[in-house]
Amino acid sequence: MDNMDSVWGIIGIIVLACGLYAIYAFIKMKTTGEINASLLLGKEYTYKKCKNKEAYVRKAGPALLVFGIVALVYGIIDVVHCYVYPMDIVDTAGMIIFFVVLVAFAVYTTKIKKEYF
């Protein structure tokens, strides 16, 4: 494995971990109502200043879950591609889908953050 493949493999592991963390944050948000500040809010916002916490959780929850699932699936695909069996087309398609979902997630959560904070 050359250096470029190992970098992509590490990125795949990071994306996989991010997907697991997003799914964990979704489950925690649904069970406890606690909003994950690192994924959904950013440094300048605190979840205590939310105008309507239940409505925010209802709107942000599905987006967080979709992002987590897509990140998890792409992370698995990329790790398999880099370390087990090369599948260029599947990996490229997964990467494109992941980036589209990532941008959509960022835009959507920024929009609802402005609405509820």
N, CA, C and O atoms as a GROMACS GRO file, in nm:
protein
  468
    1MET      N    1   0.085  -0.117   0.000
    1MET     CA    2   0.000   0.000   0.000
    1MET      C    3   0.090   0.124   0.000
    1MET      O    4   0.182   0.135   0.082
    2ASP      N    5   0.064   0.215  -0.090
    2ASP     CA    6   0.146   0.336  -0.093
    2ASP      C    7   0.088   0.441   0.002
    2ASP      O    8  -0.017   0.420   0.062
    3ASN      N    9   0.158   0.554   0.015
    3ASN     CA   10   0.118   0.657   0.111
    3ASN      C   11  -0.019   0.715   0.084
    3ASN      O   12  -0.094   0.744   0.177
    4MET      N   13  -0.055   0.732  -0.044
    4MET     CA   14  -0.184   0.791  -0.077
    4MET      C   15  -0.298   0.700  -0.034
    4MET      O   16  -0.400   0.749   0.016
    5ASP      N   17  -0.284   0.569  -0.052
    5ASP     CA   18  -0.388   0.476  -0.009
    5ASP      C   19  -0.402   0.477   0.143
    5ASP      O   20  -0.514   0.469   0.194
    6SER      N   21  -0.292   0.487   0.214
    6SER     CA   22  -0.301   0.486   0.359
    6SER      C   23  -0.369   0.613   0.410
    6SER      O   24  -0.440   0.608   0.510
    7VAL      N   25  -0.349   0.727   0.344
    7VAL     CA   26  -0.417   0.850   0.382
    7VAL      C   27  -0.567   0.835   0.362
    7VAL      O   28  -0.646   0.872   0.449
    8TRP      N   29  -0.607   0.781   0.248
    8TRP     CA   30  -0.750   0.761   0.222
    8TRP      C   31  -0.808   0.660   0.318
    8TRP      O   32  -0.923   0.674   0.360
    9GLY      N   33  -0.733   0.560   0.354
    9GLY     CA   34  -0.780   0.462   0.452
    9GLY      C   35  -0.805   0.525   0.588
    9GLY      O   36  -0.903   0.493   0.655
   10ILE      N   37  -0.716   0.614   0.628
   10ILE     CA   38  -0.732   0.685   0.756
   10ILE      C   39  -0.855   0.775   0.750
   10ILE      O   40  -0.931   0.784   0.847
   11ILE      N   41  -0.876   0.841   0.638
   11ILE     CA   42  -0.994   0.924   0.621
   11ILE      C   43  -1.121   0.839   0.632
   11ILE      O   44  -1.219   0.880   0.693
   12GLY      N   45  -1.118   0.720   0.573
   12GLY     CA   46  -1.232   0.629   0.583
   12GLY      C   47  -1.262   0.591   0.726
   12GLY      O   48  -1.378   0.584   0.767
   13ILE      N   49  -1.157   0.566   0.804
   13ILE     CA   50  -1.175   0.531   0.945
   13ILE      C   51  -1.233   0.650   1.022
   13ILE      O   52  -1.320   0.632   1.107
   14ILE      N   53  -1.186   0.770   0.992
   14ILE     CA   54  -1.239   0.890   1.057
   14ILE      C   55  -1.386   0.911   1.022
   14ILE      O   56  -1.466   0.942   1.110
   15VAL      N   57  -1.422   0.894   0.896
   15VAL     CA   58  -1.562   0.909   0.853
   15VAL      C   59  -1.649   0.803   0.920
   15VAL      O   60  -1.761   0.832   0.964
   16LEU      N   61  -1.599   0.681   0.929
   16LEU     CA   62  -1.672   0.574   0.996
   16LEU      C   63  -1.697   0.610   1.142
   16LEU      O   64  -1.808   0.594   1.192
   17ALA      N   65  -1.595   0.659   1.211
   17ALA     CA   66  -1.610   0.699   1.351
   17ALA      C   67  -1.707   0.816   1.364
   17ALA      O   68  -1.786   0.821   1.459
   18CYS      N   69  -1.702   0.909   1.270
   18CYS     CA   70  -1.794   1.022   1.271
   18CYS      C   71  -1.938   0.974   1.254
   18CYS      O   72  -2.029   1.026   1.319
   19GLY      N   73  -1.959   0.877   1.167
   19GLY     CA   74  -2.092   0.821   1.148
   19GLY      C   75  -2.144   0.754   1.274
   19GLY      O   76  -2.260   0.771   1.312
   20LEU      N   77  -2.058   0.678   1.340
   20LEU     CA   78  -2.096   0.614   1.465
   20LEU      C   79  -2.131   0.719   1.572
   20LEU      O   80  -2.228   0.704   1.646
   21TYR      N   81  -2.051   0.824   1.579
   21TYR     CA   82  -2.074   0.930   1.677
   21TYR      C   83  -2.205   1.003   1.648
   21TYR      O   84  -2.279   1.037   1.740
   22ALA      N   85  -2.234   1.028   1.520
   22ALA     CA   86  -2.358   1.096   1.483
   22ALA      C   87  -2.480   1.010   1.520
   22ALA      O   88  -2.580   1.063   1.568
   23ILE      N   89  -2.472   0.881   1.496
   23ILE     CA   90  -2.582   0.792   1.533
   23ILE      C   91  -2.598   0.788   1.685
   23ILE      O   92  -2.710   0.789   1.736
   24TYR      N   93  -2.487   0.782   1.757
   24TYR     CA   94  -2.491   0.786   1.903
   24TYR      C   95  -2.555   0.918   1.950
   24TYR      O   96  -2.638   0.917   2.041
   25ALA      N   97  -2.516   1.030   1.889
   25ALA     CA   98  -2.571   1.160   1.927
   25ALA      C   99  -2.721   1.166   1.900
   25ALA      O  100  -2.797   1.224   1.978
   26PHE      N  101  -2.764   1.106   1.789
   26PHE     CA  102  -2.907   1.101   1.757
   26PHE      C  103  -2.983   1.022   1.864
   26PHE      O  104  -3.086   1.067   1.913
   27ILE      N  105  -2.932   0.905   1.898
   27ILE     CA  106  -2.999   0.820   1.998
   27ILE      C  107  -3.004   0.892   2.133
   27ILE      O  108  -3.107   0.890   2.200
   28LYS      N  109  -2.894   0.954   2.171
   28LYS     CA  110  -2.890   1.028   2.298
   28LYS      C  111  -2.986   1.146   2.296
   28LYS      O  112  -3.054   1.174   2.395
   29MET      N  113  -2.993   1.216   2.182
   29MET     CA  114  -3.082   1.331   2.169
   29MET      C  115  -3.228   1.285   2.180
   29MET      O  116  -3.310   1.353   2.242
   30LYS      N  117  -3.261   1.172   2.119
   30LYS     CA  118  -3.398   1.122   2.124
   30LYS      C  119  -3.436   1.070   2.262
   30LYS      O  120  -3.551   1.084   2.304
   31THR      N  121  -3.341   1.011   2.332
   31THR     CA  122  -3.374   0.953   2.463
   31THR      C  123  -3.369   1.055   2.577
   31THR      O  124  -3.454   1.053   2.666
   32THR      N  125  -3.270   1.144   2.574
   32THR     CA  126  -3.255   1.240   2.685
   32THR      C  127  -3.299   1.381   2.650
   32THR      O  128  -3.323   1.462   2.739
   33GLY      N  129  -3.310   1.411   2.520
   33GLY     CA  130  -3.345   1.546   2.479
   33GLY      C  131  -3.226   1.641   2.474
   33GLY      O  132  -3.242   1.758   2.441
   34GLU      N  133  -3.107   1.590   2.506
   34GLU     CA  134  -2.987   1.674   2.505
   34GLU      C  135  -2.936   1.693   2.362
   34GLU      O  136  -2.913   1.596   2.290
   35ILE      N  137  -2.918   1.817   2.323
   35ILE     CA  138  -2.871   1.850   2.189
   35ILE      C  139  -2.719   1.842   2.187
   35ILE      O  140  -2.653   1.900   2.273
   36ASN      N  141  -2.664   1.771   2.090
   36ASN     CA  142  -2.519   1.756   2.078
   36ASN      C  143  -2.461   1.885   2.018
   36ASN      O  144  -2.478   1.913   1.900
   37ALA      N  145  -2.394   1.961   2.101
   37ALA     CA  146  -2.343   2.091   2.058
   37ALA      C  147  -2.232   2.078   1.954
   37ALA      O  148  -2.223   2.161   1.863
   38SER      N  149  -2.149   1.977   1.964
   38SER     CA  150  -2.037   1.967   1.871
   38SER      C  151  -2.082   1.934   1.729
   38SER      O  152  -2.016   1.977   1.634
   39LEU      N  153  -2.189   1.860   1.711
   39LEU     CA  154  -2.236   1.827   1.576
   39LEU      C  155  -2.341   1.923   1.524
   39LEU      O  156  -2.348   1.948   1.403
   40LEU      N  157  -2.422   1.978   1.611
   40LEU     CA  158  -2.537   2.055   1.565
   40LEU      C  159  -2.528   2.205   1.589
   40LEU      O  160  -2.592   2.282   1.517
   41LEU      N  161  -2.452   2.248   1.686
   41LEU     CA  162  -2.459   2.389   1.722
   41LEU      C  163  -2.333   2.469   1.694
   41LEU      O  164  -2.341   2.576   1.634
   42GLY      N  165  -2.219   2.421   1.733
   42GLY     CA  166  -2.098   2.500   1.720
   42GLY      C  167  -2.066   2.573   1.848
   42GLY      O  168  -2.144   2.569   1.944
   43LYS      N  169  -1.952   2.638   1.851
   43LYS     CA  170  -1.903   2.700   1.974
   43LYS      C  171  -1.986   2.819   2.020
   43LYS      O  172  -1.999   2.842   2.140
   44GLU      N  173  -2.042   2.895   1.927
   44GLU     CA  174  -2.110   3.019   1.965
   44GLU      C  175  -2.253   2.998   2.016
   44GLU      O  176  -2.318   3.094   2.056
   45TYR      N  177  -2.301   2.875   2.014
   45TYR     CA  178  -2.437   2.846   2.060
   45TYR      C  179  -2.434   2.751   2.179
   45TYR      O  180  -2.348   2.663   2.187
   46THR      N  181  -2.529   2.768   2.270
   46THR     CA  182  -2.548   2.671   2.378
   46THR      C  183  -2.692   2.622   2.370
   46THR      O  184  -2.783   2.700   2.342
   47TYR      N  185  -2.711   2.493   2.395
   47TYR     CA  186  -2.844   2.435   2.380
   47TYR      C  187  -2.943   2.491   2.481
   47TYR      O  188  -3.064   2.478   2.462
   48LYS      N  189  -2.895   2.554   2.587
   48LYS     CA  190  -2.983   2.611   2.688
   48LYS      C  191  -3.057   2.735   2.636
   48LYS      O  192  -3.159   2.774   2.692
   49LYS      N  193  -3.006   2.797   2.530
   49LYS     CA  194  -3.068   2.917   2.475
   49LYS      C  195  -3.167   2.887   2.362
   49LYS      O  196  -3.213   2.978   2.294
   50CYS      N  197  -3.200   2.761   2.343
   50CYS     CA  198  -3.292   2.721   2.238
   50CYS      C  199  -3.433   2.771   2.270
   50CYS      O  200  -3.481   2.756   2.382
   51LYS      N  201  -3.498   2.831   2.170
   51LYS     CA  202  -3.633   2.885   2.189
   51LYS      C  203  -3.737   2.775   2.205
   51LYS      O  204  -3.829   2.788   2.286
   52ASN      N  205  -3.724   2.668   2.129
   52ASN     CA  206  -3.818   2.556   2.137
   52ASN      C  207  -3.739   2.427   2.116
   52ASN      O  208  -3.720   2.382   2.004
   53LYS      N  209  -3.694   2.371   2.226
   53LYS     CA  210  -3.604   2.256   2.221
   53LYS      C  211  -3.669   2.133   2.155
   53LYS      O  212  -3.604   2.064   2.078
   54GLU      N  213  -3.794   2.106   2.185
   54GLU     CA  214  -3.862   1.989   2.128
   54GLU      C  215  -3.875   2.000   1.977
   54GLU      O  216  -3.852   1.903   1.906
   55ALA      N  217  -3.911   2.118   1.928
   55ALA     CA  218  -3.924   2.139   1.784
   55ALA      C  219  -3.787   2.128   1.715
   55ALA      O  220  -3.776   2.073   1.606
   56TYR      N  221  -3.686   2.181   1.780
   56TYR     CA  222  -3.551   2.171   1.723
   56TYR      C  223  -3.507   2.026   1.712
   56TYR      O  224  -3.452   1.985   1.610
   57VAL      N  225  -3.530   1.949   1.817
   57VAL     CA  226  -3.494   1.807   1.817
   57VAL      C  227  -3.571   1.733   1.708
   57VAL      O  228  -3.515   1.648   1.639
   58ARG      N  229  -3.700   1.764   1.693
   58ARG     CA  230  -3.781   1.701   1.588
   58ARG      C  231  -3.727   1.731   1.448
   58ARG      O  232  -3.729   1.645   1.361
   59LYS      N  233  -3.679   1.854   1.427
   59LYS     CA  234  -3.628   1.892   1.294
   59LYS      C  235  -3.484   1.847   1.272
   59LYS      O  236  -3.450   1.803   1.162
   60ALA      N  237  -3.401   1.856   1.373
   60ALA     CA  238  -3.259   1.823   1.356
   60ALA      C  239  -3.234   1.673   1.364
   60ALA      O  240  -3.138   1.623   1.304
   61GLY      N  241  -3.317   1.601   1.436
   61GLY     CA  242  -3.297   1.458   1.456
   61GLY      C  243  -3.287   1.377   1.328
   61GLY      O  244  -3.189   1.305   1.310
   62PRO      N  245  -3.384   1.386   1.238
   62PRO     CA  246  -3.375   1.308   1.114
   62PRO      C  247  -3.252   1.343   1.030
   62PRO      O  248  -3.191   1.255   0.970
   63ALA      N  249  -3.216   1.470   1.026
   63ALA     CA  250  -3.098   1.511   0.949
   63ALA      C  251  -2.972   1.450   1.010
   63ALA      O  252  -2.883   1.405   0.938
   64LEU      N  253  -2.964   1.449   1.142
   64LEU     CA  254  -2.850   1.390   1.211
   64LEU      C  255  -2.843   1.240   1.186
   64LEU      O  256  -2.734   1.185   1.165
   65LEU      N  257  -2.957   1.173   1.190
   65LEU     CA  258  -2.961   1.030   1.165
   65LEU      C  259  -2.919   0.996   1.022
   65LEU      O  260  -2.840   0.904   1.002
   66VAL      N  261  -2.971   1.069   0.924
   66VAL     CA  262  -2.934   1.044   0.785
   66VAL      C  263  -2.785   1.068   0.764
   66VAL      O  264  -2.717   0.987   0.700
   67PHE      N  265  -2.734   1.178   0.819
   67PHE     CA  266  -2.591   1.205   0.808
   67PHE      C  267  -2.510   1.093   0.870
   67PHE      O  268  -2.411   1.047   0.812
   68GLY      N  269  -2.550   1.047   0.989
   68GLY     CA  270  -2.478   0.940   1.057
   68GLY      C  271  -2.477   0.811   0.978
   68GLY      O  272  -2.374   0.745   0.968
   69ILE      N  273  -2.591   0.774   0.922
   69ILE     CA  274  -2.600   0.650   0.844
   69ILE      C  275  -2.515   0.659   0.718
   69ILE      O  276  -2.441   0.566   0.686
   70VAL      N  277  -2.525   0.771   0.647
   70VAL     CA  278  -2.446   0.787   0.524
   70VAL      C  279  -2.297   0.788   0.556
   70VAL      O  280  -2.220   0.725   0.484
   71ALA      N  281  -2.256   0.856   0.662
   71ALA     CA  282  -2.115   0.858   0.700
   71ALA      C  283  -2.068   0.718   0.739
   71ALA      O  284  -1.958   0.677   0.701
   72LEU      N  285  -2.149   0.646   0.813
   72LEU     CA  286  -2.114   0.510   0.854
   72LEU      C  287  -2.098   0.418   0.732
   72LEU      O  288  -2.000   0.344   0.722
   73VAL      N  289  -2.194   0.423   0.642
   73VAL     CA  290  -2.189   0.338   0.522
   73VAL      C  291  -2.069   0.375   0.436
   73VAL      O  292  -1.996   0.286   0.390
   74TYR      N  293  -2.048   0.505   0.412
   74TYR     CA  294  -1.933   0.544   0.331
   74TYR      C  295  -1.801   0.507   0.400
   74TYR      O  296  -1.707   0.464   0.334
   75GLY      N  297  -1.794   0.524   0.531
   75GLY     CA  298  -1.673   0.486   0.603
   75GLY      C  299  -1.642   0.338   0.588
   75GLY      O  300  -1.527   0.299   0.567
   76ILE      N  301  -1.744   0.255   0.597
   76ILE     CA  302  -1.726   0.110   0.578
   76ILE      C  303  -1.680   0.081   0.436
   76ILE      O  304  -1.587   0.003   0.415
   77ILE      N  305  -1.746   0.144   0.338
   77ILE     CA  306  -1.708   0.123   0.198
   77ILE      C  307  -1.563   0.164   0.176
   77ILE      O  308  -1.487   0.091   0.110
   78ASP      N  309  -1.523   0.278   0.229
   78ASP     CA  310  -1.387   0.328   0.207
   78ASP      C  311  -1.283   0.240   0.276
   78ASP      O  312  -1.176   0.215   0.220
   79VAL      N  313  -1.312   0.194   0.395
   79VAL     CA  314  -1.219   0.105   0.465
   79VAL      C  315  -1.204  -0.026   0.389
   79VAL      O  316  -1.092  -0.076   0.372
   80VAL      N  317  -1.315  -0.082   0.343
   80VAL     CA  318  -1.309  -0.204   0.263
   80VAL      C  319  -1.230  -0.179   0.134
   80VAL      O  320  -1.147  -0.261   0.095
   81HIS      N  321  -1.257  -0.068   0.069
   81HIS     CA  322  -1.187  -0.033  -0.055
   81HIS      C  323  -1.037  -0.019  -0.033
   81HIS      O  324  -0.958  -0.066  -0.115
   82CYS      N  325  -0.997   0.044   0.075
   82CYS     CA  326  -0.855   0.070   0.099
   82CYS      C  327  -0.780  -0.050   0.156
   82CYS      O  328  -0.661  -0.068   0.128
   83TYR      N  329  -0.846  -0.132   0.236
   83TYR     CA  330  -0.775  -0.237   0.308
   83TYR      C  331  -0.810  -0.380   0.269
   83TYR      O  332  -0.733  -0.472   0.297
   84VAL      N  333  -0.926  -0.401   0.206
   84VAL     CA  334  -0.969  -0.538   0.180
   84VAL      C  335  -0.977  -0.568   0.031
   84VAL      O  336  -0.906  -0.655  -0.019
   85TYR      N  337  -1.064  -0.496  -0.039
   85TYR     CA  338  -1.089  -0.524  -0.180
   85TYR      C  339  -1.112  -0.394  -0.254
   85TYR      O  340  -1.207  -0.322  -0.222
   86PRO      N  341  -1.029  -0.361  -0.352
   86PRO     CA  342  -1.047  -0.234  -0.424
   86PRO      C  343  -1.176  -0.234  -0.507
   86PRO      O  344  -1.202  -0.327  -0.584
   87MET      N  345  -1.254  -0.130  -0.491
   87MET     CA  346  -1.376  -0.111  -0.568
   87MET      C  347  -1.391   0.038  -0.596
   87MET      O  348  -1.462   0.110  -0.527
   88ASP      N  349  -1.320   0.081  -0.700
   88ASP     CA  350  -1.307   0.223  -0.730
   88ASP      C  351  -1.441   0.293  -0.754
   88ASP      O  352  -1.465   0.400  -0.699
   89ILE      N  353  -1.527   0.234  -0.835
   89ILE     CA  354  -1.652   0.301  -0.872
   89ILE      C  355  -1.744   0.314  -0.751
   89ILE      O  356  -1.804   0.420  -0.729
   90VAL      N  357  -1.755   0.209  -0.672
   90VAL     CA  358  -1.840   0.213  -0.553
   90VAL      C  359  -1.787   0.315  -0.454
   90VAL      O  360  -1.864   0.390  -0.394
   91ASP      N  361  -1.655   0.318  -0.435
   91ASP     CA  362  -1.594   0.412  -0.341
   91ASP      C  363  -1.614   0.556  -0.388
   91ASP      O  364  -1.645   0.644  -0.308
   92THR      N  365  -1.597   0.580  -0.517
   92THR     CA  366  -1.616   0.715  -0.570
   92THR      C  367  -1.761   0.759  -0.558
   92THR      O  368  -1.788   0.873  -0.519
   93ALA      N  369  -1.854   0.670  -0.590
   93ALA     CA  370  -1.997   0.704  -0.577
   93ALA      C  371  -2.032   0.731  -0.431
   93ALA      O  372  -2.105   0.825  -0.401
   94GLY      N  373  -1.980   0.649  -0.341
   94GLY     CA  374  -2.004   0.670  -0.198
   94GLY      C  375  -1.949   0.802  -0.150
   94GLY      O  376  -2.011   0.870  -0.069
   95MET      N  377  -1.830   0.838  -0.198
   95MET     CA  378  -1.769   0.965  -0.158
   95MET      C  379  -1.853   1.083  -0.207
   95MET      O  380  -1.872   1.179  -0.133
   96ILE      N  381  -1.902   1.076  -0.328
   96ILE     CA  382  -1.986   1.185  -0.382
   96ILE      C  383  -2.114   1.197  -0.301
   96ILE      O  384  -2.154   1.308  -0.264
   97ILE      N  385  -2.178   1.085  -0.274
   97ILE     CA  386  -2.301   1.087  -0.195
   97ILE      C  387  -2.273   1.142  -0.056
   97ILE      O  388  -2.351   1.222  -0.004
   98PHE      N  389  -2.164   1.098   0.006
   98PHE     CA  390  -2.128   1.146   0.140
   98PHE      C  391  -2.109   1.298   0.140
   98PHE      O  392  -2.160   1.366   0.229
   99PHE      N  393  -2.037   1.352   0.042
   99PHE     CA  394  -2.013   1.496   0.039
   99PHE      C  395  -2.141   1.575   0.013
   99PHE      O  396  -2.159   1.683   0.069
  100VAL      N  397  -2.229   1.523  -0.070
  100VAL     CA  398  -2.358   1.590  -0.095
  100VAL      C  399  -2.439   1.594   0.035
  100VAL      O  400  -2.495   1.697   0.071
  101VAL      N  401  -2.445   1.480   0.105
  101VAL     CA  402  -2.519   1.474   0.231
  101VAL      C  403  -2.453   1.564   0.336
  101VAL      O  404  -2.523   1.630   0.413
  102LEU      N  405  -2.321   1.567   0.341
  102LEU     CA  406  -2.250   1.653   0.435
  102LEU      C  407  -2.284   1.800   0.413
  102LEU      O  408  -2.312   1.872   0.509
  103VAL      N  409  -2.281   1.845   0.290
  103VAL     CA  410  -2.313   1.985   0.259
  103VAL      C  411  -2.460   2.014   0.291
  103VAL      O  412  -2.491   2.116   0.350
  104ALA      N  413  -2.549   1.923   0.252
  104ALA     CA  414  -2.691   1.942   0.282
  104ALA      C  415  -2.716   1.947   0.432
  104ALA      O  416  -2.796   2.027   0.479
  105PHE      N  417  -2.648   1.861   0.507
  105PHE     CA  418  -2.659   1.859   0.653
  105PHE      C  419  -2.614   1.993   0.711
  105PHE      O  420  -2.681   2.049   0.797
  106ALA      N  421  -2.501   2.043   0.664
  106ALA     CA  422  -2.449   2.170   0.715
  106ALA      C  423  -2.544   2.286   0.684
  106ALA      O  424  -2.570   2.370   0.769
  107VAL      N  425  -2.594   2.290   0.563
  107VAL     CA  426  -2.686   2.397   0.523
  107VAL      C  427  -2.816   2.389   0.604
  107VAL      O  428  -2.863   2.490   0.656
  108TYR      N  429  -2.873   2.269   0.614
  108TYR     CA  430  -2.999   2.251   0.685
  108TYR      C  431  -2.987   2.283   0.833
  108TYR      O  432  -3.071   2.354   0.888
  109THR      N  433  -2.883   2.232   0.898
  109THR     CA  434  -2.869   2.258   1.041
  109THR      C  435  -2.837   2.405   1.070
  109THR      O  436  -2.876   2.458   1.174
  110THR      N  437  -2.768   2.471   0.979
  110THR     CA  438  -2.744   2.615   0.996
  110THR      C  439  -2.875   2.691   0.986
  110THR      O  440  -2.899   2.786   1.061
  111LYS      N  441  -2.961   2.651   0.893
  111LYS     CA  442  -3.091   2.715   0.874
  111LYS      C  443  -3.178   2.700   0.999
  111LYS      O  444  -3.236   2.798   1.047
  112ILE      N  445  -3.189   2.577   1.051
  112ILE     CA  446  -3.275   2.560   1.168
  112ILE      C  447  -3.211   2.617   1.295
  112ILE      O  448  -3.282   2.653   1.389
  113LYS      N  449  -3.080   2.624   1.297
  113LYS     CA  450  -3.011   2.687   1.412
  113LYS      C  451  -3.048   2.835   1.419
  113LYS      O  452  -3.073   2.888   1.527
  114LYS      N  453  -3.052   2.901   1.304
  114LYS     CA  454  -3.091   3.042   1.300
  114LYS      C  455  -3.237   3.060   1.341
  114LYS      O  456  -3.274   3.163   1.397
  115GLU      N  457  -3.319   2.961   1.311
  115GLU     CA  458  -3.462   2.970   1.343
  115GLU      C  459  -3.489   2.952   1.493
  115GLU      O  460  -3.578   3.017   1.547
  116TYR      N  461  -3.413   2.866   1.561
  116TYR     CA  462  -3.442   2.832   1.700
  116TYR      C  463  -3.347   2.891   1.802
  116TYR      O  464  -3.368   2.873   1.922
  117PHE      N  465  -3.244   2.961   1.759
  117PHE     CA  466  -3.151   3.020   1.854
  117PHE      C  467  -3.138   3.169   1.836
  117PHE      O  468  -3.063   3.234   1.909
   0.00000   0.00000   0.00000
